[in-house]
Amino acid sequence: MSVYNQDRYVSWDDIQAMCRHLAVRIHAEHPDINRILAITRGGLFPAGILARELNIRMIETVGIESYNEQDQSNKVTILKSFSPDYAENVLVVDDLADTGKTLGVLRESLVRPVVTTLFVKPLGAALVDYYVEAVPQDTWIRFPWDTARQYVPPLVSAKNS
């Protein structure tokens, strides 16, 4: 049984606007940050946009698994570690802080990270420095990279007239 009772659909335009909003705030308070650590897979898209907006060219990834589709595991697995050059004074980017398990494990390996996500839920909020939107814990975020546009027929068609 799913613990998600609500959906929040997000468009590519929403993601772009959210990242620009974050970039303004991050640059104002941390203009010296020049490296991004993106959490794959959800952090890849916002990390790319933030890198562009902040003129950051040094991007590293860390692969962490805590979900299998909508099922969240109690186990967090590091699938790909990151370069030690990214362990300090780095902007960590993910799409969502849900339970905080992923960020909790990652923070243990970092010194003074600045953590940003697009969305934050109550259980993950304490681990995030910057976010755009808080959502209830039972909300499933439908990101544009997880969805596809589809044709929807009109309510009244020539066949039904």
C-alpha positions as CSV (number, residue, x, y, z in Angstrom):
1,M,0.0,0.0,0.0
2,S,1.4,3.4,-1.0
3,V,2.0,6.1,1.6
4,Y,1.3,8.7,-1.1
5,N,-2.2,10.2,-1.1
6,Q,-1.5,13.3,-3.2
7,D,0.2,14.1,-6.5
8,R,2.1,17.4,-7.3
9,Y,2.8,17.7,-11.0
10,V,5.8,19.8,-12.0
11,S,6.6,21.1,-15.5
12,W,10.0,21.8,-17.1
13,D,9.1,25.5,-16.9
14,D,8.4,25.1,-13.2
15,I,11.8,23.4,-12.7
16,Q,13.6,26.2,-14.6
17,A,11.9,28.9,-12.5
18,M,12.6,27.1,-9.3
19,C,16.3,26.7,-10.1
20,R,16.6,30.3,-11.1
21,H,15.0,31.3,-7.7
22,L,17.4,29.0,-5.9
23,A,20.4,30.4,-7.8
24,V,19.6,34.0,-6.7
25,R,19.5,33.0,-3.1
26,I,22.5,30.7,-3.2
27,H,24.7,33.3,-5.0
28,A,23.7,36.0,-2.6
29,E,24.8,34.0,0.5
30,H,27.5,31.7,-1.0
31,P,29.2,33.5,-3.9
32,D,32.4,31.5,-3.4
33,I,30.9,28.0,-4.1
34,N,32.4,26.8,-7.4
35,R,31.5,23.0,-7.3
36,I,28.3,21.1,-7.5
37,L,27.7,17.5,-6.2
38,A,24.6,16.2,-7.9
39,I,22.7,13.3,-6.4
40,T,21.6,10.9,-9.1
41,R,19.3,10.6,-10.6
42,G,16.8,13.3,-9.5
43,G,19.5,15.9,-8.8
44,L,21.0,15.8,-12.3
45,F,18.5,18.1,-14.0
46,P,18.4,20.8,-11.3
47,A,22.2,20.6,-11.0
48,G,22.7,21.3,-14.7
49,I,20.4,24.3,-14.5
50,L,22.0,25.6,-11.3
51,A,25.5,25.1,-12.8
52,R,24.5,27.3,-15.8
53,E,22.8,30.0,-13.7
54,L,25.7,30.1,-11.2
55,N,28.4,29.8,-13.9
56,I,29.8,26.6,-12.2
57,R,31.6,24.2,-14.5
58,M,32.8,21.7,-11.9
59,I,30.1,19.1,-11.4
60,E,30.4,15.6,-9.8
61,T,27.8,13.0,-9.2
62,V,27.1,10.6,-6.3
63,G,24.8,7.7,-6.9
64,I,22.5,6.9,-4.0
65,E,19.5,4.5,-4.0
66,S,16.7,4.7,-1.5
67,Y,13.7,4.3,-3.7
68,N,12.4,1.6,-6.0
69,E,9.7,3.6,-8.0
70,Q,7.3,4.7,-5.2
71,D,8.6,2.3,-2.6
72,Q,11.0,3.8,-0.2
73,S,13.6,1.4,1.3
74,N,14.9,1.6,4.8
75,K,18.3,0.9,3.3
76,V,20.3,3.6,1.6
77,T,22.9,2.3,-0.8
78,I,25.8,4.2,-2.3
79,L,26.0,3.1,-5.9
80,K,28.7,5.5,-7.0
81,S,31.0,7.5,-4.6
82,F,32.3,11.0,-5.4
83,S,35.8,12.5,-5.7
84,P,37.4,13.6,-2.4
85,D,37.7,17.1,-4.1
86,Y,34.0,17.5,-3.6
87,A,33.9,16.7,0.1
88,E,34.1,20.3,1.3
89,N,32.5,23.6,0.5
90,V,30.3,22.1,-2.2
91,L,26.7,22.8,-3.4
92,V,24.8,19.5,-3.1
93,V,21.8,19.3,-5.4
94,D,18.8,16.9,-5.3
95,D,15.2,17.2,-6.5
96,L,13.6,16.3,-3.2
97,A,14.3,15.8,0.5
98,D,11.7,13.2,1.4
99,T,12.6,11.3,4.6
100,G,16.2,12.7,4.8
101,K,17.8,9.3,4.7
102,T,19.8,10.0,1.5
103,L,21.0,13.4,2.7
104,G,21.7,12.1,6.1
105,V,24.1,9.4,4.8
106,L,25.7,11.8,2.3
107,R,26.2,14.6,4.9
108,E,28.4,12.2,7.0
109,S,31.0,12.4,4.2
110,L,30.9,16.1,3.7
111,V,32.3,19.2,5.4
112,R,30.2,22.4,5.3
113,P,28.0,21.4,2.4
114,V,25.3,23.8,1.1
115,V,22.4,21.5,0.4
116,T,19.6,22.6,-2.0
117,T,16.5,20.8,-3.3
118,L,13.5,21.9,-5.2
119,F,11.0,20.3,-2.8
120,V,11.2,19.4,0.9
121,K,9.0,17.3,3.0
122,P,8.7,17.6,6.8
123,L,11.0,14.6,7.6
124,G,13.8,15.9,5.3
125,A,13.6,19.6,6.0
126,A,16.3,19.7,8.7
127,L,18.9,18.5,6.3
128,V,18.3,21.2,3.6
129,D,19.7,24.7,3.5
130,Y,17.7,26.0,0.5
131,Y,14.5,24.7,-1.1
132,V,11.6,26.3,-3.1
133,E,8.5,24.5,-2.0
134,A,7.5,22.5,1.1
135,V,5.0,19.7,0.5
136,P,3.2,17.3,2.8
137,Q,4.9,14.0,3.5
138,D,2.2,12.1,1.7
139,T,2.7,13.9,-1.6
140,W,4.3,12.2,-4.6
141,I,6.1,14.7,-6.8
142,R,5.6,14.0,-10.5
143,F,8.7,15.4,-12.1
144,P,8.8,16.0,-15.9
145,W,11.6,13.5,-16.3
146,D,9.4,10.8,-14.8
147,T,6.3,11.5,-16.9
148,A,5.3,11.8,-20.5
149,R,2.9,14.0,-22.4
150,Q,0.1,12.1,-24.0
151,Y,-2.7,12.9,-26.4
152,V,-6.1,13.1,-24.7
153,P,-9.1,12.9,-26.9
154,P,-11.8,15.6,-26.7
155,L,-14.8,14.9,-24.5
156,V,-17.0,15.2,-27.6
157,S,-15.6,13.8,-30.9
158,A,-16.9,13.5,-34.4
159,K,-17.6,9.8,-33.8
160,N,-19.8,10.5,-30.8
161,S,-21.9,13.3,-32.3
